[in-house]
Amino acid sequence: MEILALPFFQRALIAAILSGLLAPSVGTYIVQKRLSLLGDGLGHVAIMGVGLALMTGQSPLPVAVVTAVVGAVVVELLRQSGKTSGDLGLAILFYGGLAAGVLMAGVAGQGAAGLSSFLFGSLTTVTATDIAIIVALAVVMLALTIGLAPRLFAVSVDEEYSRVLGLRVRLLNLLIVVLAAVAVTISMRTVGLLLISALMVIPVATAQQLFVSFRGAFFGAMGIGGLAAVIGTFASFFLDTATGATIVVTAILLLGVAWAFGRYVKRTDRFIPYIEDHGQHPHIPAENHDDEFAAHLRAGNLIQHGDHYDYIHDGHRHARHGDHYDEH
């Protein structure tokens, strides 16, 4: 444990833990929106920011954060306006950002080799200034991802129903991609820009094997991400391996363990059984709930039912049907 007395390892461990917490906290919403590869696209845009920083002699982290945020907002606005599809937007992020980053790094005299520590992570290069920026951004991000969890989850699951509830869908979608962009750039020193997408997705998939509710899976993914970061950081030090790759492999191993033992851990008593029955049944309306009540339901009280979601209310499943609710 004497390595904990080394200043560079202390900075590395702090950066790794924060990355392990932040990436899954945003990745939970990204996975719900079926944009699991968004982290890769944003990572390539961040490469452009790193190349710009090398060319101008600035600190890479703040420049990469601003560049990734701007790129994410532009692509999301184009997607919302209908001028480009989600796949096309991701392709623009992938190839345009990567090409621009390598080009500017070459102009700065660094070449592709100068980007390697950002592409695959290099914890030994984390400075005290980087830690200060990472901690400040982490506090803001965790406050948003946790404080706005019901709204962000609703928008990620069903945008149309969120509009019915009066949520500001466009603004919340922009917030999700901005948070993803910041999470990616924060993690470029720990996991690396080419591997950060794995840390945004794999802990979420692991938590889904162990927890039933959204709330449990959300905090479970953060805990699993933090655990993978700690184990991977120590293992990379003793095995003399790349930190980012070691953290990702650790996360995959944890996913394998969860997949094998998840059915014994998951609280199946929280499931409300649903039996498919195509027979004729009478139309049974349930008591109505105003939209304000529905908007403030805890996100963990949603259960997917075919092509829609049921609310759990007093032990019963209620689904919105036009201007009223049905008993399911």
PyMOL commands that set and color helices and strands:
alter all, ss='L'
color gray80, all
select helices_A, chain A and resi 2-5+7-32+38-56+60-81+86-107+112-120+123-125+128-147+149-157+159-164+169-189+196-210+214-239+243-265+268-270+291-295+299-301
alter helices_A, ss='H'
color red, helices_A
select strands_A, chain A and resi 285-286+302-305+308-313+316-321+324-327
alter strands_A, ss='S'
color yellow, strands_A
deselect
rebuild
show_as cartoon
